[in-house]
């Protein structure tokens, strides 16, 4: 089992939901107004502003994790192709996951 931590700008929420729906991911935890600073810049501190980050944590099987990573990689690559080398504000991190309770 894997835990995917998906961090993205608020303005991408519909596209991220679309990828999760495509792979029938119906259970996840979502954090709003996640502050941070990285290669794609700083985030806003204003709730639900387009430059605010959101984070989704989703625990899935290894197979589903691989499919989701591939889907997000394709999505990010397509967006970066039109962005003229600007860092795209979507990141997916993978953590080992074991349900304890």
The 8 nearest C-alpha neighbors of each residue, nearest first, counted from 0:
[[1, 60, 61, 96, 59, 97, 95, 58],
 [2, 0, 96, 95, 59, 58, 94, 61],
 [3, 1, 58, 94, 96, 57, 93, 95],
 [4, 2, 93, 57, 92, 56, 5, 1],
 [3, 5, 56, 92, 91, 55, 6, 93],
 [4, 6, 91, 55, 54, 90, 3, 56],
 [7, 5, 54, 90, 89, 53, 91, 4],
 [8, 6, 89, 52, 88, 53, 90, 9],
 [7, 9, 52, 10, 11, 51, 88, 50],
 [8, 10, 49, 11, 52, 51, 12, 53],
 [9, 11, 49, 8, 12, 50, 13, 48],
 [12, 10, 9, 14, 13, 8, 15, 7],
 [11, 13, 15, 9, 14, 10, 16, 8],
 [12, 14, 16, 15, 11, 17, 10, 18],
 [13, 15, 17, 16, 11, 12, 18, 10],
 [16, 14, 12, 18, 17, 13, 11, 19],
 [15, 17, 19, 13, 14, 18, 20, 12],
 [16, 18, 14, 20, 15, 19, 21, 13],
 [19, 17, 21, 15, 20, 16, 14, 22],
 [18, 20, 16, 24, 22, 21, 17, 23],
 [21, 19, 23, 17, 22, 18, 24, 16],
 [20, 22, 18, 19, 23, 17, 24, 16],
 [21, 23, 20, 19, 24, 18, 67, 63],
 [24, 22, 20, 21, 25, 19, 18, 26],
 [25, 23, 19, 22, 20, 26, 27, 21],
 [24, 26, 23, 27, 20, 19, 22, 57],
 [27, 25, 24, 57, 28, 58, 23, 59],
 [26, 28, 57, 56, 29, 25, 55, 58],
 [29, 27, 56, 55, 57, 30, 26, 54],
 [28, 30, 55, 54, 56, 27, 31, 53],
 [29, 31, 54, 53, 55, 33, 28, 32],
 [30, 32, 53, 33, 29, 54, 52, 47],
 [31, 33, 51, 46, 52, 53, 34, 47],
 [34, 32, 52, 53, 31, 35, 51, 30],
 [35, 33, 42, 32, 52, 44, 43, 51],
 [34, 36, 42, 41, 33, 37, 52, 40],
 [35, 37, 41, 40, 42, 38, 34, 39],
 [36, 38, 40, 39, 41, 35, 42, 88],
 [37, 39, 40, 86, 36, 88, 41, 87],
 [38, 40, 86, 37, 88, 87, 41, 36],
 [41, 39, 37, 38, 36, 42, 88, 35],
 [42, 40, 36, 35, 37, 43, 39, 34],
 [43, 41, 51, 50, 34, 35, 36, 52],
 [42, 44, 51, 50, 45, 41, 48, 34],
 [43, 45, 46, 42, 34, 51, 32, 48],
 [46, 44, 43, 48, 47, 51, 32, 50],
 [45, 47, 48, 32, 44, 51, 31, 43],
 [48, 46, 51, 45, 49, 9, 32, 31],
 [47, 49, 51, 50, 45, 46, 43, 9],
 [50, 48, 10, 9, 51, 47, 8, 43],
 [51, 49, 43, 48, 42, 8, 9, 52],
 [52, 50, 43, 42, 48, 9, 49, 32],
 [53, 51, 8, 33, 7, 9, 32, 42],
 [52, 54, 31, 7, 33, 30, 9, 6],
 [55, 53, 6, 30, 5, 29, 7, 56],
 [54, 56, 29, 5, 28, 4, 30, 57],
 [57, 55, 4, 28, 3, 27, 29, 5],
 [56, 58, 27, 3, 2, 59, 55, 28],
 [59, 57, 2, 1, 3, 56, 0, 96],
 [60, 58, 1, 0, 64, 63, 57, 61],
 [59, 61, 0, 63, 62, 1, 64, 58],
 [60, 62, 64, 0, 63, 1, 65, 59],
 [63, 61, 65, 64, 60, 66, 59, 0],
 [62, 64, 66, 60, 65, 61, 59, 67],
 [65, 63, 61, 67, 62, 66, 59, 68],
 [66, 64, 68, 62, 63, 67, 69, 61],
 [67, 65, 63, 69, 64, 68, 70, 62],
 [66, 68, 70, 64, 69, 65, 71, 63],
 [67, 69, 65, 71, 70, 66, 72, 64],
 [68, 70, 72, 66, 67, 71, 73, 65],
 [71, 69, 67, 73, 72, 68, 74, 66],
 [70, 72, 74, 68, 73, 69, 75, 67],
 [71, 73, 69, 75, 70, 74, 68, 76],
 [74, 72, 76, 70, 71, 75, 77, 69],
 [75, 73, 71, 77, 72, 76, 70, 78],
 [74, 76, 78, 72, 77, 73, 71, 79],
 [77, 75, 79, 73, 78, 74, 72, 80],
 [76, 78, 80, 74, 75, 79, 73, 81],
 [77, 79, 75, 80, 76, 81, 74, 82],
 [80, 78, 82, 76, 81, 77, 75, 87],
 [81, 79, 77, 78, 82, 76, 83, 84],
 [80, 82, 79, 78, 83, 77, 84, 76],
 [81, 83, 79, 85, 80, 84, 78, 87],
 [84, 82, 85, 81, 80, 79, 86, 78],
 [83, 85, 82, 86, 79, 80, 81, 87],
 [86, 84, 82, 83, 87, 79, 39, 81],
 [87, 85, 39, 84, 88, 38, 79, 82],
 [86, 88, 89, 79, 85, 39, 75, 78],
 [89, 87, 7, 39, 8, 86, 90, 6],
 [90, 88, 7, 6, 87, 8, 91, 75],
 [89, 91, 6, 5, 7, 92, 88, 4],
 [92, 90, 5, 4, 6, 3, 93, 89],
 [91, 93, 4, 3, 5, 90, 94, 2],
 [94, 92, 3, 2, 4, 1, 91, 95],
 [93, 95, 2, 1, 96, 3, 92, 4],
 [96, 94, 1, 2, 0, 93, 97, 3],
 [97, 95, 1, 0, 2, 94, 98, 58],
 [96, 98, 99, 0, 95, 1, 2, 58],
 [97, 99, 100, 96, 0, 58, 1, 95],
 [98, 100, 97, 96, 0, 58, 95, 2],
 [99, 98, 97, 96, 58, 0, 2, 59]]
